Amino acid sequence: MLRTALLAPTGDDVLSEDPTVLALEAYAASLFDKPSALFVPTGTMGNLCAILSHCHYNKSSEMIVGKHSHINLYEGGGYANLAGVSAKSVEEDEDGKMNLGDLRDAFRRDDDDHYAKTVLVALENTHNMLGGIAVEKEYVDGIGRLAKEEWGGEVKVHVDGARIFNAAVSLGLGVGELCQGADSVTFCLSKGLGAPMGAVLVGDREFIRLARRARKRLGGGMRQAGVMAAMGMYALENHVGRLAEDHERAKRLAAGLRDGGFWLPRGGKVDTNVVFFGLPEGSRIKKEDLPPLLFEKCGVKIAGGYSSGGKLFRLVTHMDVDDEGVEKAIEGIVSLCL
């Protein structure tokens, strides 16, 4: 990966003249069966560029978003304070889906002075906060049909697909097929794919034209960005197939913790590379003590303080976690708590 960065031909991406960035964008667009793509520094910026693009011509826009989604919880409220878009959050079920009836209730046309106009529905796949759930193609297609057929194409569908390749591998589908019902998708080149930075936003040509303008306003215009794009291309070409290994390791983590009496959402079912768990009754340590003790004694990093009153911890497998690391994590957590 580093070698490809060192050898990458570069140009000025702000002027759309970097050949490596252009190659990455074309390849990403082809993977998703979309006409165009845009390289951005981060997934959060990709999502915000998507919101700004979809809502470009509507000055009183509102989007519908999942209550537990990353856009709603962990992106600094950028849709409001930077894009000027209001949001209506809808509760997801334990499988990461918003109910179609709830979406219909949340929808507003531009025919009542009291309401902002619904312009966008944002989905998340995999759904991070609900346990790395791989959301099925049928759900994405159903939201797309709702937007096009019932709402007359007035509403667009965006997928925050930071880990969309994890979802596709889990479901045995290509990302283009999985996201066919969506108008736009953001995906990260980092995380499971292993590049050090970067994300790509895909959609139609006019959408990407407006997203590029949004990227510039957000400070995301990069010059010789081919150095980063080359590593992203390497990740796409070499690291997608191996995501299944991360999924298997995550399932082993979940099984080991479940067998030790720890609580896991969805009865311990794991779709991809994210595992949430809670301490068992009678744990020898408090929840706030587990992350520092686990790192100090075992060299294992976990994140805590998630939902259910801050009782949940998150484990994520990736290309730097091997089988030995999985066993080390299970043994360390169990030995500290039981």
Disulfide bonds with the S-S distance in Angstrom:
none
